[in-house]
Amino acid sequence: MLKNNMNKQAFPISRIAILMSTVMFFYFKSKTSELVFVDVNKLIEGYKRTKVEREKFDEKAQLLKANVDSLMVDWQKELKNYEKTHSSMTKKELVLKQEVLRNKQEQIGNYKQ
């Protein structure tokens, strides 16, 4: 009978202990939670290798820009030439010249991407 009485008391006590543990867990968790802001730009700028990599990137960007500029100049020259001489060209020459101009224009578009 004493054993049966202890089991009746142990179940509510264990439920109360679990409930108290849960309440305490969430209470302390809410007290210690903080929102933290990290400025990624400052973090990256503080990295020593960033300056070296940025210089490499700028060099490549300048090279690509120069390539696009030279392709653009060549395309514009060929377009002006085509506009001047298209009336005297044969159909076959017109189709060929238009194809060349279209290809150069696509190259310029690919470089810009």
mmCIF file of the C-alpha atoms, coordinates in Angstrom:
data_MODEL
# 
_entry.id   MODEL 
# 
loop_
_atom_site.group_PDB 
_atom_site.id 
_atom_site.type_symbol 
_atom_site.label_atom_id 
_atom_site.label_alt_id 
_atom_site.label_comp_id 
_atom_site.label_asym_id 
_atom_site.label_entity_id 
_atom_site.label_seq_id 
_atom_site.pdbx_PDB_ins_code 
_atom_site.Cartn_x 
_atom_site.Cartn_y 
_atom_site.Cartn_z 
_atom_site.occupancy 
_atom_site.B_iso_or_equiv 
_atom_site.pdbx_formal_charge 
_atom_site.auth_seq_id 
_atom_site.auth_comp_id 
_atom_site.auth_asym_id 
_atom_site.auth_atom_id 
_atom_site.pdbx_PDB_model_num 
ATOM 1   C CA . MET A 1 1   ? 0.000  0.000  0.000    1.00 0.00 ? 1   MET A CA 1 
ATOM 2   C CA . LEU A 1 2   ? 2.865  2.349  0.758    1.00 0.00 ? 2   LEU A CA 1 
ATOM 3   C CA . LYS A 1 3   ? 4.387  1.539  -2.624   1.00 0.00 ? 3   LYS A CA 1 
ATOM 4   C CA . ASN A 1 4   ? 1.121  2.282  -4.423   1.00 0.00 ? 4   ASN A CA 1 
ATOM 5   C CA . ASN A 1 5   ? 0.830  5.584  -2.594   1.00 0.00 ? 5   ASN A CA 1 
ATOM 6   C CA . MET A 1 6   ? 4.378  6.585  -3.633   1.00 0.00 ? 6   MET A CA 1 
ATOM 7   C CA . ASN A 1 7   ? 3.597  5.865  -7.302   1.00 0.00 ? 7   ASN A CA 1 
ATOM 8   C CA . LYS A 1 8   ? 0.552  8.118  -7.063   1.00 0.00 ? 8   LYS A CA 1 
ATOM 9   C CA . GLN A 1 9   ? 2.732  10.924 -5.709   1.00 0.00 ? 9   GLN A CA 1 
ATOM 10  C CA . ALA A 1 10  ? 5.661  10.344 -8.104   1.00 0.00 ? 10  ALA A CA 1 
ATOM 11  C CA . PHE A 1 11  ? 3.659  10.862 -11.269  1.00 0.00 ? 11  PHE A CA 1 
ATOM 12  C CA . PRO A 1 12  ? 2.404  14.376 -10.415  1.00 0.00 ? 12  PRO A CA 1 
ATOM 13  C CA . ILE A 1 13  ? 5.814  15.335 -9.041   1.00 0.00 ? 13  ILE A CA 1 
ATOM 14  C CA . SER A 1 14  ? 7.525  14.243 -12.267  1.00 0.00 ? 14  SER A CA 1 
ATOM 15  C CA . ARG A 1 15  ? 4.992  16.198 -14.333  1.00 0.00 ? 15  ARG A CA 1 
ATOM 16  C CA . ILE A 1 16  ? 5.628  19.299 -12.226  1.00 0.00 ? 16  ILE A CA 1 
ATOM 17  C CA . ALA A 1 17  ? 9.408  18.838 -12.588  1.00 0.00 ? 17  ALA A CA 1 
ATOM 18  C CA . ILE A 1 18  ? 9.121  18.548 -16.403  1.00 0.00 ? 18  ILE A CA 1 
ATOM 19  C CA . LEU A 1 19  ? 6.855  21.588 -16.550  1.00 0.00 ? 19  LEU A CA 1 
ATOM 20  C CA . MET A 1 20  ? 9.222  23.628 -14.371  1.00 0.00 ? 20  MET A CA 1 
ATOM 21  C CA . SER A 1 21  ? 12.224 22.561 -16.468  1.00 0.00 ? 21  SER A CA 1 
ATOM 22  C CA . THR A 1 22  ? 10.461 23.627 -19.652  1.00 0.00 ? 22  THR A CA 1 
ATOM 23  C CA . VAL A 1 23  ? 9.461  26.987 -18.192  1.00 0.00 ? 23  VAL A CA 1 
ATOM 24  C CA . MET A 1 24  ? 12.996 27.616 -16.904  1.00 0.00 ? 24  MET A CA 1 
ATOM 25  C CA . PHE A 1 25  ? 14.535 26.614 -20.243  1.00 0.00 ? 25  PHE A CA 1 
ATOM 26  C CA . PHE A 1 26  ? 12.428 29.086 -22.236  1.00 0.00 ? 26  PHE A CA 1 
ATOM 27  C CA . TYR A 1 27  ? 12.801 31.795 -19.598  1.00 0.00 ? 27  TYR A CA 1 
ATOM 28  C CA . PHE A 1 28  ? 16.599 31.693 -19.653  1.00 0.00 ? 28  PHE A CA 1 
ATOM 29  C CA . LYS A 1 29  ? 16.721 31.233 -23.405  1.00 0.00 ? 29  LYS A CA 1 
ATOM 30  C CA . SER A 1 30  ? 14.665 34.391 -23.924  1.00 0.00 ? 30  SER A CA 1 
ATOM 31  C CA . LYS A 1 31  ? 16.909 36.327 -21.543  1.00 0.00 ? 31  LYS A CA 1 
ATOM 32  C CA . THR A 1 32  ? 20.136 35.388 -23.316  1.00 0.00 ? 32  THR A CA 1 
ATOM 33  C CA . SER A 1 33  ? 18.980 35.717 -26.931  1.00 0.00 ? 33  SER A CA 1 
ATOM 34  C CA . GLU A 1 34  ? 20.393 38.778 -28.625  1.00 0.00 ? 34  GLU A CA 1 
ATOM 35  C CA . LEU A 1 35  ? 20.171 40.017 -32.168  1.00 0.00 ? 35  LEU A CA 1 
ATOM 36  C CA . VAL A 1 36  ? 23.616 40.556 -33.650  1.00 0.00 ? 36  VAL A CA 1 
ATOM 37  C CA . PHE A 1 37  ? 24.434 42.606 -36.755  1.00 0.00 ? 37  PHE A CA 1 
ATOM 38  C CA . VAL A 1 38  ? 27.561 41.819 -38.751  1.00 0.00 ? 38  VAL A CA 1 
ATOM 39  C CA . ASP A 1 39  ? 28.742 44.367 -41.309  1.00 0.00 ? 39  ASP A CA 1 
ATOM 40  C CA . VAL A 1 40  ? 29.998 42.052 -44.035  1.00 0.00 ? 40  VAL A CA 1 
ATOM 41  C CA . ASN A 1 41  ? 31.606 44.904 -45.974  1.00 0.00 ? 41  ASN A CA 1 
ATOM 42  C CA . LYS A 1 42  ? 33.820 45.824 -43.014  1.00 0.00 ? 42  LYS A CA 1 
ATOM 43  C CA . LEU A 1 43  ? 34.633 42.168 -42.491  1.00 0.00 ? 43  LEU A CA 1 
ATOM 44  C CA . ILE A 1 44  ? 35.695 41.709 -46.123  1.00 0.00 ? 44  ILE A CA 1 
ATOM 45  C CA . GLU A 1 45  ? 37.620 44.998 -46.222  1.00 0.00 ? 45  GLU A CA 1 
ATOM 46  C CA . GLY A 1 46  ? 39.510 43.934 -43.111  1.00 0.00 ? 46  GLY A CA 1 
ATOM 47  C CA . TYR A 1 47  ? 40.693 40.781 -44.856  1.00 0.00 ? 47  TYR A CA 1 
ATOM 48  C CA . LYS A 1 48  ? 44.274 41.393 -46.093  1.00 0.00 ? 48  LYS A CA 1 
ATOM 49  C CA . ARG A 1 49  ? 43.877 39.510 -49.359  1.00 0.00 ? 49  ARG A CA 1 
ATOM 50  C CA . THR A 1 50  ? 40.851 41.591 -50.414  1.00 0.00 ? 50  THR A CA 1 
ATOM 51  C CA . LYS A 1 51  ? 42.993 44.435 -51.753  1.00 0.00 ? 51  LYS A CA 1 
ATOM 52  C CA . VAL A 1 52  ? 45.100 42.063 -53.895  1.00 0.00 ? 52  VAL A CA 1 
ATOM 53  C CA . GLU A 1 53  ? 42.063 40.272 -55.270  1.00 0.00 ? 53  GLU A CA 1 
ATOM 54  C CA . ARG A 1 54  ? 40.275 43.558 -55.984  1.00 0.00 ? 54  ARG A CA 1 
ATOM 55  C CA . GLU A 1 55  ? 43.298 44.775 -57.989  1.00 0.00 ? 55  GLU A CA 1 
ATOM 56  C CA . LYS A 1 56  ? 43.302 41.534 -60.018  1.00 0.00 ? 56  LYS A CA 1 
ATOM 57  C CA . PHE A 1 57  ? 39.593 41.896 -60.642  1.00 0.00 ? 57  PHE A CA 1 
ATOM 58  C CA . ASP A 1 58  ? 39.992 45.515 -61.754  1.00 0.00 ? 58  ASP A CA 1 
ATOM 59  C CA . GLU A 1 59  ? 42.760 44.513 -64.190  1.00 0.00 ? 59  GLU A CA 1 
ATOM 60  C CA . LYS A 1 60  ? 40.571 41.813 -65.725  1.00 0.00 ? 60  LYS A CA 1 
ATOM 61  C CA . ALA A 1 61  ? 37.642 44.227 -65.904  1.00 0.00 ? 61  ALA A CA 1 
ATOM 62  C CA . GLN A 1 62  ? 39.791 46.800 -67.715  1.00 0.00 ? 62  GLN A CA 1 
ATOM 63  C CA . LEU A 1 63  ? 40.994 44.157 -70.183  1.00 0.00 ? 63  LEU A CA 1 
ATOM 64  C CA . LEU A 1 64  ? 37.432 43.042 -70.924  1.00 0.00 ? 64  LEU A CA 1 
ATOM 65  C CA . LYS A 1 65  ? 36.317 46.652 -71.309  1.00 0.00 ? 65  LYS A CA 1 
ATOM 66  C CA . ALA A 1 66  ? 39.156 47.261 -73.769  1.00 0.00 ? 66  ALA A CA 1 
ATOM 67  C CA . ASN A 1 67  ? 38.128 44.155 -75.729  1.00 0.00 ? 67  ASN A CA 1 
ATOM 68  C CA . VAL A 1 68  ? 34.512 45.309 -75.869  1.00 0.00 ? 68  VAL A CA 1 
ATOM 69  C CA . ASP A 1 69  ? 35.591 48.790 -76.926  1.00 0.00 ? 69  ASP A CA 1 
ATOM 70  C CA . SER A 1 70  ? 37.786 47.466 -79.748  1.00 0.00 ? 70  SER A CA 1 
ATOM 71  C CA . LEU A 1 71  ? 35.035 45.092 -80.925  1.00 0.00 ? 71  LEU A CA 1 
ATOM 72  C CA . MET A 1 72  ? 32.576 47.972 -80.854  1.00 0.00 ? 72  MET A CA 1 
ATOM 73  C CA . VAL A 1 73  ? 34.888 50.213 -82.893  1.00 0.00 ? 73  VAL A CA 1 
ATOM 74  C CA . ASP A 1 74  ? 35.481 47.438 -85.469  1.00 0.00 ? 74  ASP A CA 1 
ATOM 75  C CA . TRP A 1 75  ? 31.752 46.740 -85.702  1.00 0.00 ? 75  TRP A CA 1 
ATOM 76  C CA . GLN A 1 76  ? 30.923 50.431 -86.164  1.00 0.00 ? 76  GLN A CA 1 
ATOM 77  C CA . LYS A 1 77  ? 33.569 50.768 -88.913  1.00 0.00 ? 77  LYS A CA 1 
ATOM 78  C CA . GLU A 1 78  ? 32.233 47.719 -90.746  1.00 0.00 ? 78  GLU A CA 1 
ATOM 79  C CA . LEU A 1 79  ? 28.663 48.972 -90.364  1.00 0.00 ? 79  LEU A CA 1 
ATOM 80  C CA . LYS A 1 80  ? 29.578 52.367 -91.855  1.00 0.00 ? 80  LYS A CA 1 
ATOM 81  C CA . ASN A 1 81  ? 31.430 50.620 -94.658  1.00 0.00 ? 81  ASN A CA 1 
ATOM 82  C CA . TYR A 1 82  ? 28.396 48.391 -95.268  1.00 0.00 ? 82  TYR A CA 1 
ATOM 83  C CA . GLU A 1 83  ? 26.051 51.388 -95.333  1.00 0.00 ? 83  GLU A CA 1 
ATOM 84  C CA . LYS A 1 84  ? 28.251 53.126 -97.904  1.00 0.00 ? 84  LYS A CA 1 
ATOM 85  C CA . THR A 1 85  ? 28.789 50.155 -100.193 1.00 0.00 ? 85  THR A CA 1 
ATOM 86  C CA . HIS A 1 86  ? 25.662 48.001 -99.791  1.00 0.00 ? 86  HIS A CA 1 
ATOM 87  C CA . SER A 1 87  ? 24.037 49.432 -102.924 1.00 0.00 ? 87  SER A CA 1 
ATOM 88  C CA . SER A 1 88  ? 26.903 48.178 -105.100 1.00 0.00 ? 88  SER A CA 1 
ATOM 89  C CA . MET A 1 89  ? 27.136 44.706 -103.516 1.00 0.00 ? 89  MET A CA 1 
ATOM 90  C CA . THR A 1 90  ? 25.723 41.527 -104.949 1.00 0.00 ? 90  THR A CA 1 
ATOM 91  C CA . LYS A 1 91  ? 23.072 39.621 -103.020 1.00 0.00 ? 91  LYS A CA 1 
ATOM 92  C CA . LYS A 1 92  ? 25.621 37.053 -101.927 1.00 0.00 ? 92  LYS A CA 1 
ATOM 93  C CA . GLU A 1 93  ? 27.989 39.767 -100.656 1.00 0.00 ? 93  GLU A CA 1 
ATOM 94  C CA . LEU A 1 94  ? 25.124 41.484 -98.813  1.00 0.00 ? 94  LEU A CA 1 
ATOM 95  C CA . VAL A 1 95  ? 24.121 38.278 -97.038  1.00 0.00 ? 95  VAL A CA 1 
ATOM 96  C CA . LEU A 1 96  ? 27.742 37.533 -96.128  1.00 0.00 ? 96  LEU A CA 1 
ATOM 97  C CA . LYS A 1 97  ? 28.393 41.067 -94.843  1.00 0.00 ? 97  LYS A CA 1 
ATOM 98  C CA . GLN A 1 98  ? 25.154 41.057 -92.816  1.00 0.00 ? 98  GLN A CA 1 
ATOM 99  C CA . GLU A 1 99  ? 26.156 37.731 -91.281  1.00 0.00 ? 99  GLU A CA 1 
ATOM 100 C CA . VAL A 1 100 ? 29.597 39.115 -90.329  1.00 0.00 ? 100 VAL A CA 1 
ATOM 101 C CA . LEU A 1 101 ? 27.990 42.190 -88.749  1.00 0.00 ? 101 LEU A CA 1 
ATOM 102 C CA . ARG A 1 102 ? 25.488 40.034 -86.838  1.00 0.00 ? 102 ARG A CA 1 
ATOM 103 C CA . ASN A 1 103 ? 28.274 37.787 -85.534  1.00 0.00 ? 103 ASN A CA 1 
ATOM 104 C CA . LYS A 1 104 ? 30.299 40.764 -84.321  1.00 0.00 ? 104 LYS A CA 1 
ATOM 105 C CA . GLN A 1 105 ? 27.234 42.187 -82.631  1.00 0.00 ? 105 GLN A CA 1 
ATOM 106 C CA . GLU A 1 106 ? 26.671 38.857 -80.843  1.00 0.00 ? 106 GLU A CA 1 
ATOM 107 C CA . GLN A 1 107 ? 30.321 38.826 -79.717  1.00 0.00 ? 107 GLN A CA 1 
ATOM 108 C CA . ILE A 1 108 ? 29.876 42.293 -78.236  1.00 0.00 ? 108 ILE A CA 1 
ATOM 109 C CA . GLY A 1 109 ? 26.739 41.137 -76.442  1.00 0.00 ? 109 GLY A CA 1 
ATOM 110 C CA . ASN A 1 110 ? 28.544 38.065 -75.066  1.00 0.00 ? 110 ASN A CA 1 
ATOM 111 C CA . TYR A 1 111 ? 31.432 40.153 -73.755  1.00 0.00 ? 111 TYR A CA 1 
ATOM 112 C CA . LYS A 1 112 ? 29.031 42.578 -72.036  1.00 0.00 ? 112 LYS A CA 1 
ATOM 113 C CA . GLN A 1 113 ? 27.406 39.741 -70.127  1.00 0.00 ? 113 GLN A CA 1 
# 
